[in-house]
Amino acid sequence: AAATRAFVVSMQVALNLVHAAGSAGLQAARYFVEQKLHCNCWVRVRRRLAEGSTAMTVEQLSEAPVEITTLISIVISVVCALCRVSDEELARTVAEDIQAAGLDLFDRLVDVAATPGIPDPLIFATACELIHAFMIMPDVGSSVLDKVLDRIRDGAALFPYLRGPAIGDQPNPKYQKLWLICQTKYSVGNNVRERMPELWQTSGTVEERNRWVKRVPELRNLHHPVMHQVLLAILGIIEHISAGSLDPLLQKSAQALNNQGREELLI
């Protein structure tokens, strides 16, 4: 556990360096790419997401402890940051190395984003961040675009999480349950259990077990950082689809989003 925490801290430092302003961030990115940090990160997460020769299911990922989901998230975030560097040669090197290492990990995280169930929020945010990074990567985006858009149904699979606790006069369980998991799994040091014990209630009548639903905030009152991370990652994908690309696949997806009321939702 101590080794895992130390590794997470070191990855956070690396991420902060890549995000540094001016030439410092690019210098850090160039050094990390030369040292093949992105390859090491990719391989490490692939090992974490496998049990023997069998890949972990989305359900197993959802049940993974915070230490593991945090490690996966920060490592993939480093990869994403290196994918987005402004230096095209560096970005192309990262793209080529990731493709050479195999895109099975990417496919696994697309499964997380596309699941009809409720995924682990941090893994979900990480999956959406990686999808967006790959969609804009040179020489990679075109090779994964068709598969991604098909799996997330042109973005429609992600829309419920942007609609708040209700859709019209009907409850929105995807948003509600994702918020619940954020509160019970990713709230540290703010006395959530003492302030909202109903979030942990698993016995009693159906009405008693569902009292937590009244605690779910509207989007404008949402404060949990992991929920923010999820929503921002989804918006990155929606923005890329909607950016007016000449790619016929993106145009088709943008029209599908328009038909689902994208403009009204985002406003």
C-alpha positions as CSV (number, residue, x, y, z in Angstrom):
1,A,0.0,0.0,0.0
2,A,2.8,2.4,0.9
3,A,4.6,1.6,-2.4
4,T,1.3,2.2,-4.4
5,R,0.8,5.6,-2.6
6,A,4.4,6.6,-3.4
7,F,4.0,5.7,-7.0
8,V,0.7,7.7,-7.3
9,V,2.5,10.7,-5.8
10,S,5.4,10.4,-8.3
11,M,2.9,10.2,-11.2
12,Q,1.1,13.3,-9.9
13,V,4.4,15.1,-9.9
14,A,5.0,14.0,-13.4
15,L,1.6,15.2,-14.5
16,N,2.1,18.5,-12.8
17,L,5.4,18.9,-14.7
18,V,3.8,18.2,-18.1
19,H,1.1,20.7,-17.3
20,A,3.6,23.4,-16.3
21,A,3.3,26.7,-18.2
22,G,5.5,27.8,-21.0
23,S,8.5,25.8,-22.2
24,A,8.9,23.9,-18.8
25,G,5.9,21.7,-19.6
26,L,7.2,20.8,-23.0
27,Q,10.7,20.1,-21.7
28,A,9.2,17.8,-19.1
29,A,7.1,16.0,-21.7
30,R,10.0,15.6,-24.1
31,Y,12.1,14.0,-21.3
32,F,9.3,11.7,-20.3
33,V,8.7,10.6,-23.9
34,E,12.4,10.0,-24.4
35,Q,12.4,7.8,-21.2
36,K,9.3,6.0,-22.5
37,L,7.2,6.9,-19.5
38,H,4.0,6.6,-21.5
39,C,4.9,3.0,-22.5
40,N,5.7,2.1,-18.9
41,C,2.4,3.6,-17.8
42,W,0.5,1.8,-20.4
43,V,2.0,-1.6,-19.5
44,R,1.5,-1.0,-15.8
45,V,-2.2,-0.4,-16.2
46,R,-2.6,-3.4,-18.5
47,R,-1.2,-5.5,-15.7
48,R,-3.5,-3.9,-13.2
49,L,-6.6,-4.6,-15.3
50,A,-5.8,-8.3,-15.8
51,E,-6.4,-11.2,-13.5
52,G,-4.1,-13.9,-14.8
53,S,-4.9,-14.1,-18.5
54,T,-8.5,-12.8,-18.1
55,A,-9.3,-9.1,-18.3
56,M,-11.2,-7.5,-15.5
57,T,-14.8,-6.9,-16.3
58,V,-16.4,-3.5,-15.9
59,E,-18.2,-4.8,-12.8
60,Q,-14.9,-5.9,-11.3
61,L,-13.4,-2.5,-12.0
62,S,-16.3,-0.9,-10.3
63,E,-15.6,-2.9,-7.2
64,A,-11.9,-2.2,-7.1
65,P,-10.6,-0.4,-4.0
66,V,-9.8,3.3,-4.2
67,E,-6.1,2.6,-4.1
68,I,-6.3,0.7,-7.4
69,T,-8.7,3.1,-9.2
70,T,-6.6,6.1,-8.1
71,L,-3.5,4.5,-9.5
72,I,-5.2,3.6,-12.8
73,S,-6.6,7.1,-13.1
74,I,-3.4,9.0,-12.5
75,V,-1.3,6.8,-14.8
76,I,-3.7,7.1,-17.6
77,S,-3.9,10.8,-17.0
78,V,-0.1,11.0,-17.6
79,V,-0.6,9.1,-20.9
80,C,-3.3,11.5,-21.9
81,A,-1.2,14.6,-21.1
82,L,1.6,13.2,-23.2
83,C,-0.9,12.5,-26.0
84,R,-1.9,16.2,-26.0
85,V,1.5,17.9,-26.1
86,S,1.8,20.8,-28.5
87,D,4.9,19.3,-30.2
88,E,3.5,17.3,-33.1
89,E,6.6,15.1,-33.3
90,L,6.4,14.1,-29.7
91,A,2.6,13.5,-30.0
92,R,3.2,11.3,-33.0
93,T,5.9,9.3,-31.1
94,V,3.5,8.7,-28.3
95,A,0.8,7.6,-30.8
96,E,3.1,5.2,-32.5
97,D,4.4,3.7,-29.2
98,I,0.9,3.2,-27.9
99,Q,-0.3,1.5,-31.0
100,A,2.7,-0.7,-31.0
101,A,2.0,-1.7,-27.4
102,G,-1.6,-2.7,-28.4
103,L,-4.9,-1.0,-28.1
104,D,-6.6,-3.7,-26.0
105,L,-6.4,-1.5,-22.9
106,F,-8.1,1.3,-24.8
107,D,-10.8,-1.1,-25.9
108,R,-11.3,-2.1,-22.3
109,L,-11.8,1.5,-21.1
110,V,-14.2,2.2,-24.0
111,D,-16.2,-0.7,-22.5
112,V,-16.3,1.3,-19.3
113,A,-17.6,4.4,-21.0
114,A,-20.2,2.4,-22.9
115,T,-21.5,0.2,-20.1
116,P,-25.3,0.3,-19.6
117,G,-24.6,-0.1,-15.9
118,I,-23.1,2.4,-13.5
119,P,-19.2,2.3,-13.7
120,D,-16.8,3.4,-11.0
121,P,-16.8,7.2,-11.4
122,L,-13.1,7.7,-11.4
123,I,-12.5,4.9,-13.9
124,F,-15.4,6.3,-16.0
125,A,-13.8,9.8,-16.0
126,T,-10.4,8.3,-16.9
127,A,-12.0,6.3,-19.7
128,C,-13.7,9.4,-21.2
129,E,-10.4,11.4,-20.9
130,L,-8.5,8.7,-22.7
131,I,-11.2,8.4,-25.4
132,H,-11.0,12.2,-26.0
133,A,-7.1,12.1,-26.1
134,F,-7.1,9.3,-28.6
135,M,-9.8,10.9,-30.8
136,I,-7.5,14.0,-31.3
137,M,-4.2,12.1,-31.5
138,P,-2.4,12.2,-34.8
139,D,-2.6,8.9,-36.7
140,V,-4.7,7.3,-34.0
141,G,-8.0,9.1,-34.0
142,S,-9.1,7.9,-37.5
143,S,-8.3,4.3,-36.6
144,V,-10.5,4.3,-33.4
145,L,-13.2,6.7,-34.3
146,D,-15.7,4.3,-35.9
147,K,-15.4,1.9,-33.1
148,V,-15.7,4.5,-30.3
149,L,-18.7,6.3,-31.9
150,D,-20.5,2.9,-32.3
151,R,-19.8,1.9,-28.7
152,I,-20.9,5.2,-27.2
153,R,-23.8,5.5,-29.7
154,D,-22.5,8.8,-31.1
155,G,-22.2,10.2,-27.6
156,A,-25.8,9.4,-26.6
157,A,-24.6,6.8,-24.1
158,L,-23.0,9.6,-22.2
159,F,-25.8,12.1,-22.3
160,P,-27.7,10.9,-19.2
161,Y,-24.8,11.9,-17.0
162,L,-25.2,15.5,-18.2
163,R,-28.9,15.7,-17.5
164,G,-28.9,16.0,-13.7
165,P,-31.0,14.0,-11.2
166,A,-34.2,14.0,-13.4
167,I,-35.1,13.9,-17.1
168,G,-38.3,15.7,-17.3
169,D,-40.5,14.4,-14.6
170,Q,-38.7,11.0,-14.4
171,P,-35.7,10.2,-12.2
172,N,-32.3,9.9,-13.9
173,P,-30.7,6.8,-12.1
174,K,-27.4,7.1,-14.0
175,Y,-26.7,10.6,-12.6
176,Q,-28.1,9.8,-9.2
177,K,-26.2,6.5,-8.7
178,L,-22.9,7.9,-10.0
179,W,-23.2,10.7,-7.5
180,L,-24.0,8.2,-4.7
181,I,-20.8,6.2,-5.5
182,C,-18.8,9.4,-5.6
183,Q,-20.0,10.3,-2.1
184,T,-19.6,6.9,-0.5
185,K,-16.4,5.9,-2.2
186,Y,-14.5,9.1,-3.0
187,S,-15.4,11.5,-0.2
188,V,-12.5,11.8,2.3
189,G,-12.3,13.8,5.5
190,N,-15.5,15.8,5.2
191,N,-17.8,13.8,7.5
192,V,-20.1,12.6,4.8
193,R,-21.2,9.5,6.7
194,E,-22.1,11.6,9.7
195,R,-23.9,14.2,7.7
196,M,-25.7,11.9,5.3
197,P,-26.0,8.4,6.9
198,E,-28.9,7.5,4.6
199,L,-26.3,7.1,1.7
200,W,-25.1,3.9,3.4
201,Q,-28.5,2.5,4.4
202,T,-29.1,-0.9,2.9
203,S,-31.8,-2.3,5.2
204,G,-35.4,-1.2,6.0
205,T,-38.2,-0.5,3.6
206,V,-37.7,0.5,0.0
207,E,-38.7,4.0,0.9
208,E,-36.1,4.0,3.7
209,R,-33.4,2.6,1.5
210,N,-34.1,5.2,-1.2
211,R,-34.1,8.3,1.1
212,W,-30.6,9.2,-0.2
213,V,-32.2,10.2,-3.6
214,K,-33.4,13.4,-2.0
215,R,-29.8,14.3,-1.3
216,V,-28.8,14.2,-5.0
217,P,-28.0,17.8,-6.1
218,E,-28.9,19.6,-9.3
219,L,-26.1,20.2,-11.7
220,R,-25.8,23.8,-10.7
221,N,-25.3,22.7,-7.0
222,L,-22.9,19.9,-7.8
223,H,-19.6,20.1,-5.8
224,H,-18.0,16.7,-5.8
225,P,-14.7,16.9,-7.7
226,V,-14.9,13.4,-9.2
227,M,-18.4,14.2,-10.6
228,H,-16.9,17.3,-12.0
229,Q,-14.1,15.2,-13.5
230,V,-16.6,12.9,-15.2
231,L,-18.7,15.7,-16.6
232,L,-15.7,17.6,-18.0
233,A,-14.3,14.5,-19.7
234,I,-17.7,13.8,-21.3
235,L,-18.0,17.4,-22.5
236,G,-14.5,17.0,-24.1
237,I,-15.8,14.2,-26.2
238,I,-19.1,16.0,-27.1
239,E,-17.1,19.1,-28.0
240,H,-14.8,17.1,-30.3
241,I,-17.8,15.5,-32.0
242,S,-19.5,18.9,-32.4
243,A,-16.5,20.9,-33.6
244,G,-17.6,21.0,-37.2
245,S,-15.1,18.4,-38.5
246,L,-15.2,17.4,-42.2
247,D,-15.0,13.8,-41.1
248,P,-18.3,12.2,-42.2
249,L,-18.4,10.0,-39.1
250,L,-18.1,13.0,-36.8
251,Q,-20.7,14.9,-38.9
252,K,-23.1,12.0,-38.6
253,S,-22.5,11.8,-34.8
254,A,-23.0,15.6,-34.5
255,Q,-26.3,15.4,-36.3
256,A,-27.4,12.5,-34.0
257,L,-26.5,14.6,-31.0
258,N,-28.5,17.5,-32.4
259,N,-31.5,15.2,-32.7
260,Q,-31.1,14.4,-29.0
261,G,-31.3,18.1,-28.1
262,R,-27.6,18.7,-27.6
263,E,-27.8,22.5,-27.8
264,E,-30.6,22.8,-25.3
265,L,-28.9,20.4,-22.9
266,L,-25.5,22.2,-23.0
267,I,-27.0,25.6,-22.6
